[in-house]
Amino acid sequence: MAPSITLSAVLATALLSIPGPTTDTTDTTAGTIGTTTADAAASAPRAEQARHDVGLFGIKAADHAAAQEFTAAGSRLDRVGFYLTSAASTGTVTVQVRTALDGAASAVATRTLDLAALGGAGAGWIEVPFGAPLTAGSPYYLFVQATTREGKAVVWHGTRTADPGAPVSWNYDRAYWGGWHADAARLAFHVNPVGADRCGESEPCYVPTSSLAARTAGLLTNQQVTEAVAPSFAVGAGYVEGSNVLRLPSGRWRHLPAGRGASVVTEADDPGALKQIAESRAWLAAGKVPGSTPARREASRRALLSMRALLRPNGAFAAAWSQAWEYSWPRDGSFAAAAFAATGHDAEAYRMLRHDQATQRPDGTWEARTTLDGAGPPDGRTWQLDGNGWVPWATWQWYRAAPAKDRAARLAALYPMVRKAADHAADSLDADGLPPAGPDYWELPTDTANIGTAAPLLSGLNAAADLARTSGQGADATRWATAARRLADGIATHFAPLGYPRTSDGLHGRDSAAAFMAPPFNTAPADLATALDSTHRALLLPNGGLTPGNDPGFSWGAYAWTPSTTFFALAWAGTGERQKAERVLDWVLSKRNGLGELSETVNGSGRPSSVAPLGWTDSLVLLTALALDGTPAPTPPTAPAP
């Protein structure tokens, strides 16, 4: 396996508040508060500074606060934005706009933000809506104070850099200054922010500490370059439908223009972005978007676009777009190639298989992962044998879905790769018909054969034998079919009586890879239904998802893994257990983040974590949705007896 919260909800909660005792006419609907962009620009004060180099003022408790003077340039206070860091998870932050520095009664607008509603401890820009009248040309004070019982700091950030002509900032520290103290530095804040001044454009929005484990929230791409969207820049944002163009809270768009290496923020309806949107929508329309409900169709659409963004021009498929995941795993790529093929995206699937061929080692195996340029492994991580099952299976899936016109010739180009992979798999089986001990999809070694390798090899040998028959290679077909029968017998003897556990000795607990014995990988044995039920029960976590396994020698903690959870949705869809499959799939889809992306893990609180999107989960969701639609990916035929 490759090594948050719902972010749109963060902005929504950030914009909710408790009215104070003074004038407060705010509409609390996120994104529709206050004036139009033109009105806000007209009423903006002189330029405010957006930098937040340092935590200038502690604002927690009755004896600490801070304020900033500004002069109103218009007659309306739409919203203010300021950069806050809170180590406290509970408490409140009071924000006022006053006409007198030291006088709560002079406030023309008050908002009280709840730290727990914001998501707890965190940092970033907070936008506070007001909608109050101002007197143009008059001075006002933006006042901020926090109250919390936790012994942790709440800090208003700014800069100590000199800024000639800047309005005065004020620090209220009763113990040190005896009250208010003027400061020559100015705080970082905005009054009536528009455009790039709003969080999510040039500055991050407030992101709770609980979401910081989510390294990425989405993807931008121009099909040559891909860029991750950080969680703090996804708050209140959403993709323009059918695209990887991001609509920001301000209404402007962020996208990765053609030929550029970094994203830009433009006005909505930018011609370059519109062209990109039209192209991605046409690509979706050229294939199939599965899903029997609106939520499933939308998740499938997003999964396809995310997988396309993770696919490199050379056919390498990144597991996700974050440093430790920006590699190509044969396992992840095989699932993605099968999903591309099944949804009608033949070119993408075939390109990935050609990359597999280019990165295959001389002995027919693959490294655990390779760099995206195909140059080789990034480190000394031990290679994994399961790729010798997954790649032939994916090749068979591609062939079954490919246009008939030229698929025979293209299969002939891939066949040498299949032959080397299947021969190595067949030769690896021991006297019991099982593969050797080694790392499984956990990327951890086992002392005896594991189901996470045995089941994929069975699928791959059956797939390779069928491809050999199709290609007129009778000797290959016989050799691989014989090996597949030996492996099937070994699994039936050593794994099946124990409920298809992680290892053949039964000492390492249950494993979600038991689902690999089901379609579309293998024809389900008669006893698999019972094993799937008992394995699911054994691996189910309180948050509703599954841990990959319960090996007593290794703990996955409280994190559910979306791939392992979705294995069961796919297996049950393939074995006719529709209600079980739908229940699991809908749980996975309920954990999409604010951009609709599927993450690698879900933490103990039920929030998306790690990275999003994860290509493996995307492909599993697509294959499951297809199966529930009645158009499942096929299963390689079991090798016939001689």
NUZA-739260 format. One line per 3 residues: for each residue x, y, z of C-alpha. Coordinates in pm, whole numbers. Layout:
# residues N
X/Y/Z  ... .
This chain:
# residues 642
0/0/0  119/348/-76  225/543/240 .
-980/1554/741  -1254/1670/752  -1500/1776/481 .
-1330/2097/386  -1626/2283/241  -1791/2237/578 .
-1503/2419/743  -1581/2740/559  -1949/2699/626 .
-1890/2669/998  -1637/2952/989  -1910/3179/856 .
-2159/3089/1128  -2156/3301/1441  -2349/3424/1741 .
-2475/3782/1705  -2335/4027/1957  -2518/4303/2140 .
-2449/4558/1867  -2562/4610/1510  -2542/4286/1315 .
-2726/4235/991  -2520/3953/844  -2665/3693/614 .
-2492/3376/734  -2511/3187/405  -2159/3105/290 .
-2064/3259/-42  -2363/3499/-63  -2285/3737/219 .
-2270/4113/184  -2209/4310/-131  -2124/4208/-480 .
-1760/4203/-585  -1796/4545/-741  -1965/4690/-433 .
-1703/4541/-203  -1422/4686/-409  -1585/5026/-398 .
-1618/5022/-21  -1273/4879/51  -1034/5078/274 .
-681/5152/164  -479/4842/84  -440/4601/371 .
-141/4374/414  -185/4001/366  144/3878/508 .
151/3681/831  520/3633/901  493/3595/1276 .
245/3551/1558  239/3911/1680  -19/3915/1954 .
-156/3658/2194  -528/3730/2216  -647/3467/2464 .
-833/3562/2785  -968/3884/2930  -627/4045/2975 .
-511/3994/2615  -652/4129/2287  -542/4309/1972 .
-689/4568/1741  -612/4733/1408  -712/5077/1293 .
-851/5129/944  -1031/5403/755  -1354/5315/576 .
-1347/5397/206  -1711/5301/155  -2040/5275/337 .
-2062/4902/400  -1869/4641/597  -1905/4319/404 .
-1650/4085/565  -1312/4087/732  -1035/3830/709 .
-744/3773/942  -484/3503/1004  -530/3306/1324 .
-339/3023/1490  -511/2839/1773  -351/2562/1975 .
-677/2540/2169  -958/2319/2038  -1243/2476/2232 .
-1347/2826/2322  -1457/3133/2128  -1305/3415/1926 .
-1487/3748/1943  -1445/3980/1644  -1574/4337/1660 .
-1552/4650/1449  -1552/4949/1688  -1552/5324/1658 .
-1355/5352/1983  -1051/5141/2060  -1130/5080/2428 .
-1506/5049/2424  -1712/4741/2345  -2022/4959/2349 .
-1893/5139/2038  -1901/4821/1828  -2093/4855/1502 .
-2071/4480/1438  -1984/4174/1646  -1927/3812/1567 .
-1836/3527/1801  -1672/3226/1641  -1671/2886/1810 .
-1334/2710/1784  -1492/2365/1805  -1730/2454/1521 .
-1432/2570/1317  -1287/2224/1365  -1068/2278/1669 .
-703/2371/1679  -562/2497/1351  -424/2788/1154 .
-504/3002/851  -715/3289/730  -1064/3315/877 .
-1327/3513/690  -1588/3669/916  -1908/3802/754 .
-2073/4116/885  -2297/4315/652  -2299/4632/865 .
-2308/4999/758  -1997/5219/785  -1938/5592/750 .
-1699/5655/464  -1383/5835/571  -1424/5751/939 .
-1172/5554/1146  -1262/5214/1287  -1088/4942/1488 .
-1093/4573/1410  -1084/4407/1754  -1009/4037/1815 .
-1008/3849/2146  -1024/3478/2234  -1166/3304/2539 .
-1076/2945/2620  -1019/2739/2933  -736/2545/2772 .
-387/2653/2863  -294/2694/2498  -222/2999/2287 .
-449/3173/2039  -248/3416/1825  -327/3684/1568 .
-56/3683/1304  96/3967/1110  436/4110/1020 .
703/4311/1194  823/4455/866  808/4834/854 .
527/4967/636  528/5348/603  185/5500/631 .
31/5188/779  -246/5242/1034  -166/5173/1396 .
-209/4830/1551  -276/4791/1920  -179/4523/2167 .
-385/4483/2483  -171/4313/2747  -284/4425/3091 .
-2/4255/3280  277/4389/3059  152/4720/2918 .
-118/4798/3169  -375/4819/2891  -360/4918/2525 .
-20/4970/2361  35/5109/2012  263/4908/1784 .
446/5041/1480  408/4708/1299  76/4625/1139 .
-132/4317/1163  -228/4108/864  -596/4151/787 .
-840/4245/515  -1157/4451/522  -1403/4359/245 .
-1152/4122/81  -1210/4047/-285  -1025/3844/-545 .
-677/3736/-445  -723/3884/-96  -968/3608/-3 .
-847/3287/158  -791/3002/-82  -630/3221/-347 .
-294/3359/-238  -337/3263/128  -454/2943/300 .
-790/2928/473  -821/2817/834  -766/2443/851 .
-819/2247/1175  -528/2047/1306  -736/1733/1257 .
-721/1783/880  -348/1842/859  -293/1467/815 .
-467/1511/480  -167/1613/278  -365/1674/-41 .
-731/1749/-112  -754/1740/-491  -574/1777/-822 .
-528/2029/-1098  -387/1913/-1430  -324/2011/-1790 .
-255/1645/-1881  118/1715/-1893  167/1855/-1543 .
-28/1777/-1227  -48/1989/-912  -199/1895/-578 .
-454/2120/-410  -357/2166/-47  -639/2125/207 .
-599/2486/319  -665/2604/-39  -968/2380/-84 .
-1186/2530/189  -1514/2643/39  -1391/2558/-311 .
-1535/2311/-561  -1453/2181/-905  -1632/2322/-1205 .
-1846/2026/-1306  -1672/1770/-1522  -1327/1924/-1487 .
-1017/1979/-1277  -1074/2354/-1272  -1133/2477/-919 .
-1399/2737/-839  -1278/2939/-539  -1490/3095/-262 .
-1451/3433/-431  -1603/3297/-753  -1272/3310/-937 .
-1112/3000/-1086  -783/2823/-1026  -648/2599/-1301 .
-327/2472/-1457  -303/2632/-1803  -170/2438/-2098 .
207/2456/-2115  241/2592/-1763  407/2424/-1466 .
205/2593/-1192  -157/2693/-1142  -295/3042/-1184 .
-604/3219/-1051  -819/3383/-1314  -1161/3535/-1342 .
-1442/3289/-1402  -1497/3192/-1766  -1129/3237/-1851 .
-1093/3118/-2215  -807/2880/-2137  -997/2726/-1847 .
-1315/2696/-2055  -1120/2508/-2321  -983/2274/-2058 .
-1332/2217/-1915  -1474/2138/-2258  -1192/1892/-2329 .
-1234/1700/-2001  -1611/1684/-2045  -1565/1547/-2396 .
-1325/1285/-2261  -1581/1175/-2002  -1854/1162/-2265 .
-1638/939/-2486  -1653/666/-2221  -1893/540/-1959 .
-1967/701/-1620  -2120/427/-1404  -2352/474/-1108 .
-2716/394/-1042  -2761/697/-814  -2658/1062/-856 .
-2401/1028/-576  -2241/724/-738  -2234/886/-1081 .
-2074/1199/-941  -1818/992/-749  -1743/793/-1065 .
-1702/1109/-1269  -1461/1251/-1015  -1275/919/-989 .
-1221/909/-1365  -1093/1266/-1376  -864/1207/-1080 .
-721/888/-1229  -660/1073/-1553  -475/1344/-1360 .
-257/1080/-1192  -167/921/-1526  156/1048/-1678 .
211/1093/-2054  453/795/-2049  193/562/-1894 .
320/573/-1537  40/597/-1284  106/783/-960 .
-62/632/-656  -142/986/-537  10/1330/-577 .
218/1374/-263  586/1308/-218  574/957/-71 .
305/849/-320  444/999/-643  562/663/-772 .
418/397/-998  309/74/-826  225/-217/-1061 .
-63/-308/-830  -230/34/-825  -171/81/-1195 .
-327/-256/-1282  -651/-167/-1105  -656/171/-1278 .
-588/17/-1620  -874/-228/-1567  -1108/55/-1464 .
-1005/269/-1762  -1065/-26/-1996  -1402/-110/-1843 .
-1524/250/-1876  -1422/278/-2242  -1092/464/-2207 .
-887/225/-2414  -595/455/-2491  -522/524/-2125 .
-540/156/-2029  -311/46/-2310  -59/321/-2239 .
-34/200/-1881  26/-159/-1989  302/-49/-2225 .
464/129/-1930  442/-195/-1732  618/-366/-2018 .
892/-103/-2022  953/-135/-1646  939/-516/-1622 .
1262/-665/-1491  1452/-919/-1705  1331/-1209/-1487 .
967/-1115/-1550  900/-945/-1216  849/-582/-1117 .
994/-359/-851  759/-267/-568  741/80/-722 .
934/289/-973  987/659/-1028  738/817/-1262 .
998/861/-1534  1042/484/-1541  1409/505/-1446 .
1382/249/-1168  1303/211/-799  1350/512/-570 .
1500/302/-290  1578/-51/-179  1221/-151/-95 .
1179/-525/-155  1000/-617/-477  661/-788/-456 .
547/-1091/-651  178/-994/-668  252/-773/-968 .
303/-1093/-1169  -63/-1163/-1115  -205/-813/-1136 .
-43/-712/-1466  -157/-1018/-1666  -504/-976/-1512 .
-512/-610/-1618  -390/-704/-1967  -673/-956/-1996 .
-925/-696/-1875  -797/-450/-2135  -818/-707/-2412 .
-1175/-806/-2327  -1286/-441/-2342  -1069/-319/-2630 .
-1211/-235/-2975  -1192/-548/-3189  -1039/-370/-3486 .
-674/-385/-3382  -667/-547/-3041  -503/-868/-3169 .
-202/-676/-3298  -175/-472/-2981  -202/-785/-2768 .
82/-937/-2970  298/-641/-2865  214/-704/-2497 .
237/-1082/-2509  612/-1110/-2433  547/-923/-2108 .
264/-1159/-2017  477/-1464/-2098  767/-1356/-1877 .
533/-1264/-1590  332/-1587/-1605  638/-1807/-1643 .
797/-1653/-1334  471/-1693/-1140  437/-2058/-1243 .
800/-2134/-1159  766/-1974/-815  516/-2230/-684 .
644/-2481/-430  556/-2849/-381  229/-2743/-214 .
138/-2524/-511  189/-2201/-315  406/-1897/-391 .
707/-1820/-173  691/-1611/143  756/-1243/83 .
604/-896/102  231/-868/31  27/-560/-56 .
91/-438/298  452/-405/176  554/-609/478 .
717/-954/460  552/-1274/576  726/-1597/680 .
488/-1819/487  279/-1778/173  19/-1499/194 .
-324/-1463/37  -238/-1113/-88  6/-1276/-331 .
-154/-1617/-391  -496/-1484/-500  -359/-1232/-755 .
-123/-1495/-898  -416/-1732/-946  -607/-1462/-1131 .
-301/-1372/-1338  -223/-1731/-1437  -583/-1792/-1545 .
-581/-1464/-1738  -248/-1543/-1902  -366/-1891/-2002 .
-674/-1744/-2168  -465/-1483/-2351  -235/-1763/-2468 .
-531/-1959/-2606  -653/-1643/-2778  -307/-1588/-2928 .
-271/-1945/-3050  4/-2024/-2800  -111/-2367/-2693 .
202/-2469/-2504  193/-2152/-2296  -177/-2200/-2224 .
-121/-2556/-2104  175/-2462/-1886  0/-2173/-1715 .
-331/-2357/-1678  -148/-2642/-1506  20/-2395/-1269 .
-316/-2227/-1200  -473/-2559/-1103  -181/-2636/-870 .
-214/-2294/-709  -592/-2327/-675  -543/-2664/-503 .
-280/-2514/-272  -514/-2231/-173  -800/-2475/-117 .
-580/-2692/105  -393/-2432/309  -607/-2114/311 .
-971/-2215/265  -1011/-2426/583  -891/-2125/788 .
-1125/-1874/618  -862/-1736/376  -645/-1564/639 .
-339/-1354/571  -92/-1644/575  -108/-2016/508 .
-1/-2098/865  -298/-1911/1009  -79/-1720/1254 .
-125/-1370/1113  -495/-1298/1140  -757/-1209/883 .
-682/-1009/570  -898/-796/345  -719/-964/51 .
-959/-1257/102  -1177/-1050/-132  -926/-1118/-412 .
-1072/-1468/-433  -1396/-1317/-568  -1483/-1170/-910 .
-1356/-991/-1108  -1031/-1159/-1005  -1126/-1521/-947 .
-1434/-1739/-968  -1550/-1747/-607  -1503/-2082/-430 .
-1815/-2225/-268  -1692/-2144/82  -1594/-1784/9 .
-1925/-1626/114  -1882/-1739/473  -1518/-1630/475 .
-1603/-1283/342  -1865/-1233/612  -1638/-1345/894 .
-1340/-1148/762  -1546/-832/729  -1668/-869/1088 .
-1315/-926/1213  -1173/-618/1038  -1462/-372/1091 .
-1369/-60/1287  -1597/166/1494  -1577/435/1224 .
-1748/197/978  -1451/109/758  -1206/-177/753 .
-848/-217/860  -643/-415/603  -587/-695/854 .
-566/-788/1218  -225/-952/1232  -140/-964/1606 .
217/-863/1523  120/-538/1346  -140/-271/1413 .
-299/-36/1160  -441/170/1445  -784/329/1423 .
-751/414/1055  -978/250/803  -827/201/458 .
-1061/285/174  -906/31/-66  -948/-256/180 .
-1303/-145/259  -1395/-123/-109  -1249/-469/-177 .
-1560/-602/-4  -1801/-382/-195  -1650/-515/-518 .
-1643/-877/-398  -2004/-870/-279  -2117/-700/-599 .
-1943/-976/-792  -2099/-1256/-589  -2456/-1127/-597 .
-2467/-979/-245  -2602/-651/-371  -2728/-501/-43 .
-2397/-564/130  -2206/-417/-163  -2422/-105/-174 .
-2391/-49/199  -2011/-61/187  -1983/147/-129 .
-2213/416/4  -2009/432/327  -1692/490/125 .
-1861/759/-84  -1990/929/232  -1625/989/328 .
-1537/1197/23  -1383/1530/113  -1521/1872/28 .
-1398/1846/-331  -1560/1506/-372  -1226/1321/-366 .
-1169/978/-214  -891/957/41  -658/672/127 .
-769/645/490  -1046/751/725  -937/833/1080 .
-1094/723/1404  -1327/1023/1400  -1462/921/1061 .
-1284/1196/868  -1086/1157/544  -710/1154/607 .
-374/1081/444  -397/1178/74  -686/1249/-158 .
-743/1135/-421  -597/784/-409  -601/621/-752 .
-645/268/-617  -966/360/-435  -1092/551/-738 .
-1049/245/-959  -1218/15/-707  -1518/248/-683 .
-1552/248/-1061  -1532/-130/-1087  -1788/-167/-807 .
-2028/85/-961  -2006/-100/-1292  -2086/-430/-1122 .
-2386/-280/-943  -2505/-134/-1274  -2516/-486/-1417 .
-2207/-445/-1638  -1930/-597/-1425  -1574/-640/-1539 .
-1537/-1005/-1643  -1352/-1271/-1445  -1073/-1478/-1605 .
-1201/-1830/-1672  -1080/-2104/-1442  -823/-2321/-1614 .
-1002/-2632/-1748  -892/-2974/-1632  -673/-3166/-1879 .
